[in-house]
């Protein structure tokens, strides 16, 4: 038996997959067309050789080898295409699952806001724009916006936000109305961030992050750019390929958010008072949450509160760095999720205390870093279910 054929006999598609590794569907399709031409050519030459037009045995062996190679590549391409389509299907499902989870958060938000306490406290929450430490332009903007709400009617605006929250929740869970309603969600959360969220400020001693609603806005951006309504959805919008640069932009924005957080963690006040943020979460908490936070505080005091502050600053800096450069994402995503969960269950007390209307006033549904986890899940669906070449900007997803 020909030595080449003896080797080819033990080959399968998985053992030569590296030929197509890193190739997009378009690149693979072009390769297939080239090899199809070769197959026709070698088949023709093989027939001619068998008719004794060619008598050179080594040439006949060469044709036989070429024919075998191209046959294997045809099988490989078929398997590669099936694998690529399978990954794309899984990615759509993954994006759909994350979108629905985000929608369930909005559903909880809506339920909390139905409490009369929400409407009663709504106008008062605008004072976040003029608390001590806010710059003059934010104070002026806050008073102007509060006067506008007062003119329209605080309760009317409050219940209008409840209605909008309900619409957003339904859109996210069902996929209907997207991406238009996701765009509305971006603008709505930026408005919340600039009013009842006080732009995340004041950015004075003790500040740790840019506020809550800004990460909600980013998650709505992910809903749009991931085309998450194409999986587990009632939407009939035609499928289109993902635009890789958009996904990279969302990742960079998320990295900038983490970089901003990390900047404040490196401030001397936080480094030397980090454990106080956990202590501040204790009042009003359910017994089991208070016991859990107290246990974590005891462990931190045993290890050293200042060391804890440095660890937090280093962790957030590392997460920001890898998100910004787009490298090591496969391992930084689970690290970021675990870290965010740790912050949410301690410094944010699982989002508690769950007082009437209190957790919904600023779009702060059961905490803030739980929404960071959702952003990480959107990123995970992109990273784990998209071939590396396509993530680099191919655009053919």
ABEGO torsion letter per residue (X at the ends): XBAAAAAAAABBAAAAAAAABGBBAAAAAAAAAAAAAAAAAAAAAAAAAAAGABABAAAAAAAAAAAAAAAAAAAAAAAAAAAAAAAAAAAAAAAAAAAAAAAAAAAAAAAAAABAAAAAAAAAAAAAAABBGBBAAAAAAAAAAAAAAAAAEAAAAAAAAAAAAAAAAAAAAAGBGOAAAAAAAAAAAAAAAABAAGGGOBBBBGBABAEAAAAAAAAAAAAAAAGAAABGBABABBBBBBBAAAAAAAAAAAAAAAAAAAAAAABAAAAAAAAAAAAAAABGBBAAAAAAAAAAAAAAAAAEAAAAAAAAAAAAAAAAAAAAAGBGAAAAAAAAAAAAAAAAABAAGGGOBBBBGAAAAAGBBGEAAAAAAAAAAAAAAAAAABBAAAAAGAGBX
